[in-house]
Amino acid sequence: MRITEILKSEKPTVSFEVFPPKTSDSFSAVEKAVDEIAAMNPSYMSVTYGAGGGTSQYTLDIAREISEKYGVPSLAHLTCVSSSRESVKSRIEDFKAAGIENVLALRGDIPADRMNEDRSGWDYHHAIELISDLKESGADFCIGGACYPEVHPESANRKEDIMHLKEKTDVGCEFLTTQMFFDNSLFYAFLYRIREAGISVPVIPGIMPITNANQVARAIKLSGSFMPQRFSSIVDRFGSSPDAMMQAGIAYATDQIIDLFANNINHIHIYSMNKPQVAEAIMRNISEIIK
């Protein structure tokens, strides 16, 4: 099923993200997590992209298995940064052959060892170029993209960021998923601004349950997310106790989700980090709400 069809429903839905293993040794553990999360019957599951070699193949294999084995719609990530057009074209052909229907088109993070490299000769600089290639591939992919409620870290300002976002939707991006955020008011303000700019595609808020104090620094580094004092206090108070932090982090994420549902945001994506216990706890907390 196409993600855009799922997003037409006014019934509250929850989707989860999983990531492929880095090596074949950990494939069985990831497969077990996928199995347990799929059993919760989410609206769909997204699979992050492992750049190059076997890890990118794992993305494809897991996305196909989610759809074929579990009957849950899947969303396969595809990144393009530092890749050649030929290699990306090959991956697109693999997606087509595997029957992948939904693709999240991302620029991706620049590899650490190539940060200082001259990028003028690179085939890809922005996700918009990948979206264009997906549209021209001959496959009827349902294409999604990413967005940043708090402005992309590399954008000069909010106006430029929204301009680039509009360019993505103009060339064929059909829905957007946000980077994690911890203050819902930031999401509501972002939604107002992009609607004012003429961006009308569905926007799915991405929620990251922080269940370990060590996740905080990484979350800020990855997304530049603003940490409300309320959330900082939770980490300060419970961060040294793994069990307490797990419970508090799930409660905070649940509170965000309920507030979004209450404000008519009907579809939520959860960055569950291959943790079925986190996904299950959240689903239990909102079980009556999503009936």
C-alpha positions in Angstrom: 0.0 0.0 0.0 1.2 3.5 -0.8 2.0 5.7 2.2 -0.1 8.5 0.8 -3.2 6.2 0.9 -2.6 5.4 4.6 -2.3 9.2 5.3 -5.7 9.8 3.9 -7.3 8.1 6.8 -8.6 10.3 9.7 -8.1 7.4 12.1 -5.0 7.8 14.3 -2.1 5.6 13.2 1.4 4.9 14.4 4.4 3.8 12.3 7.9 2.7 13.4 11.4 2.9 12.0 13.9 0.1 12.1 17.5 0.0 10.9 19.4 -2.8 9.2 22.4 -4.6 10.8 25.9 -3.4 10.0 27.2 -6.9 9.7 25.7 -10.3 8.9 26.5 -11.4 12.5 23.8 -9.1 13.9 21.1 -9.8 11.2 19.2 -12.3 13.4 18.9 -9.8 16.2 17.5 -7.2 13.9 15.2 -9.7 12.3 13.8 -10.6 15.7 13.2 -6.9 16.5 11.5 -6.4 13.1 9.3 -9.5 13.8 8.2 -8.2 17.2 7.5 -4.7 16.0 5.6 -5.9 12.9 3.4 -8.0 15.2 2.1 -4.8 16.7 0.4 -4.0 13.3 1.8 -0.5 12.7 0.4 1.5 9.8 3.8 1.0 8.1 7.5 0.4 9.0 10.4 2.4 7.5 13.8 0.9 7.1 16.9 3.1 7.2 19.6 2.9 4.5 23.0 1.3 5.0 25.2 3.0 2.5 27.1 0.7 0.2 27.8 -3.0 0.1 25.9 -5.5 2.1 24.2 -3.0 4.4 22.3 -1.4 1.6 21.2 -4.9 0.5 19.9 -5.5 4.1 17.7 -2.4 3.7 16.1 -3.9 0.6 15.8 -7.4 2.1 14.2 -6.1 5.4 11.7 -3.8 3.6 10.6 -6.6 1.2 10.2 -9.0 4.1 8.1 -6.6 6.1 5.7 -6.4 3.2 5.7 -10.0 2.1 6.0 -11.9 5.3 4.2 -9.6 7.7 1.7 -7.8 5.4 2.8 -4.5 6.8 3.5 -1.7 4.3 7.2 -0.8 4.2 9.1 2.4 3.4 12.6 1.9 2.2 15.1 4.7 2.7 17.5 5.6 -0.1 20.4 8.1 0.3 22.5 9.6 -2.4 25.3 11.7 -0.9 28.8 10.9 -2.1 27.3 8.2 -4.5 27.6 8.1 -8.2 24.5 8.4 -10.4 25.3 4.9 -11.8 25.4 3.3 -8.3 22.1 5.1 -7.3 20.5 4.0 -10.6 21.5 0.4 -9.8 19.9 0.7 -6.4 16.7 2.1 -7.9 16.6 -0.9 -10.3 17.0 -3.2 -7.3 14.1 -1.5 -5.6 12.0 -1.9 -8.7 12.8 -5.6 -9.0 12.0 -6.2 -5.4 8.6 -4.6 -5.7 9.4 -1.8 -3.3 6.5 0.7 -3.5 7.4 3.4 -1.0 10.8 5.2 -0.9 12.1 7.9 1.5 14.5 9.9 -0.6 17.3 11.5 1.5 20.6 13.2 0.8 22.1 11.4 3.8 25.0 12.4 6.1 28.3 13.2 4.5 30.9 10.6 5.5 33.3 11.9 8.2 36.3 11.1 6.1 34.9 13.2 3.2 33.8 16.2 5.1 36.6 18.4 3.8 36.5 17.0 0.3 35.7 19.3 -2.7 32.1 18.3 -3.5 31.8 20.3 -6.7 32.3 17.2 -8.8 29.8 15.0 -6.8 26.8 13.7 -8.7 24.4 14.5 -5.9 24.3 17.5 -3.6 20.7 17.6 -2.4 17.8 15.1 -2.1 15.9 17.0 -4.8 18.3 15.4 -7.4 17.5 12.0 -6.1 13.8 12.6 -6.1 14.1 13.7 -9.8 15.9 10.5 -10.6 13.3 8.4 -8.8 10.5 10.1 -10.8 12.4 9.5 -14.0 13.1 5.9 -13.3 9.9 4.5 -14.8 8.7 3.1 -11.5 5.6 4.4 -9.8 7.3 4.9 -6.5 5.4 6.8 -3.7 8.2 9.2 -2.7 8.7 10.8 0.7 11.2 13.2 2.0 12.6 14.6 5.2 12.0 18.0 6.8 13.3 19.9 9.9 10.8 21.8 12.1 13.8 23.6 13.6 15.5 24.4 10.3 18.1 22.1 8.6 21.5 22.6 10.3 23.1 23.5 7.0 20.4 26.0 5.9 21.3 29.7 6.2 17.9 30.5 7.6 14.3 29.4 7.9 13.2 31.1 4.7 15.9 29.3 2.6 15.1 26.0 4.3 11.4 26.2 3.4 12.3 27.3 -0.1 14.3 24.1 -0.6 11.5 22.1 0.9 9.0 23.6 -1.6 11.4 22.6 -4.4 11.4 19.0 -3.2 7.6 18.8 -3.2 7.4 20.6 -6.6 9.5 17.9 -8.3 7.5 14.9 -6.8 8.0 14.5 -3.1 4.5 13.3 -1.9 4.8 13.4 1.8 7.3 14.6 4.5 8.5 13.1 7.7 10.1 15.4 10.3 13.4 15.0 12.1 12.8 14.4 15.8 11.7 17.2 18.0 10.8 17.5 21.7 8.6 20.5 21.8 5.3 20.2 19.9 4.8 23.9 19.6 7.8 23.9 17.2 6.1 21.4 15.0 2.8 23.4 14.9 4.6 26.6 14.1 6.6 24.8 11.3 3.4 23.4 9.9 1.8 26.8 9.7 4.8 28.3 8.0 5.1 25.7 5.3 1.4 25.8 4.5 1.8 29.6 4.1 4.6 28.8 1.6 2.3 26.6 -0.5 3.6 23.2 0.7 0.4 21.1 0.9 1.7 17.5 1.1 1.1 15.5 4.3 3.6 16.0 7.1 4.3 13.2 9.6 5.8 14.2 12.9 8.8 12.0 13.9 9.0 11.3 17.6 12.1 9.9 19.3 11.6 8.3 22.7 14.8 9.1 24.6 15.2 6.1 26.9 18.8 6.5 27.7 20.6 9.6 28.9 23.4 9.0 26.5 21.0 9.4 23.6 20.5 13.1 24.4 23.9 14.4 23.1 23.6 12.3 19.9 20.0 13.5 19.3 21.1 17.2 19.6 24.1 16.5 17.3 22.0 14.8 14.6 19.1 17.1 14.5 20.0 20.3 16.4 16.9 19.7 18.4 15.8 22.2 21.1 15.6 20.5 24.5 12.8 22.0 26.6 13.5 22.5 30.2 10.8 20.0 31.1 12.7 17.3 29.2 16.1 18.4 30.5 14.8 18.1 34.0 13.7 14.5 33.3 17.1 13.6 32.1 18.8 15.3 35.1 16.5 13.5 37.5 16.3 10.0 36.0 19.3 9.8 33.6 21.4 7.9 36.1 18.8 5.1 36.5 18.3 3.1 33.3 14.9 1.7 34.3 13.6 5.1 35.5 14.9 6.8 32.4 13.3 4.2 30.2 9.9 4.7 31.8 10.2 8.5 31.9 11.4 8.7 28.2 8.4 6.6 27.1 6.0 8.7 29.1 7.4 11.9 27.6 7.1 10.6 24.1 3.6 9.3 24.8 2.6 12.7 26.0 3.9 14.3 22.8 1.9 11.7 20.7 -1.3 12.3 22.6 -1.0 16.0 22.2 -0.5 15.7 18.5 -3.5 13.4 18.1 -5.6 15.8 20.2 -4.6 18.6 17.7 -5.8 16.5 14.7 -2.4 15.3 13.7 -3.5 11.8 12.9 -0.3 10.0 11.8 2.8 9.7 13.9 6.1 8.1 13.1 8.3 6.8 15.9 12.0 6.4 15.8 12.0 3.2 17.8 15.7 2.3 17.4 15.0 -1.5 17.0 13.6 -1.6 20.5 10.3 -3.6 20.5 9.9 -3.0 24.2 9.7 0.7 23.6 7.3 0.4 20.7 5.1 -2.0 22.7 5.0 0.3 25.7 3.9 3.3 23.6 1.3 1.2 21.8 -0.1 0.1 25.1 -0.2 3.7 26.4 -2.3 4.8 23.4 -4.2 1.6 22.7 -7.7 3.1 23.3 -6.8 6.3 21.4 -5.9 4.5 18.2 -8.8 2.0 18.2 
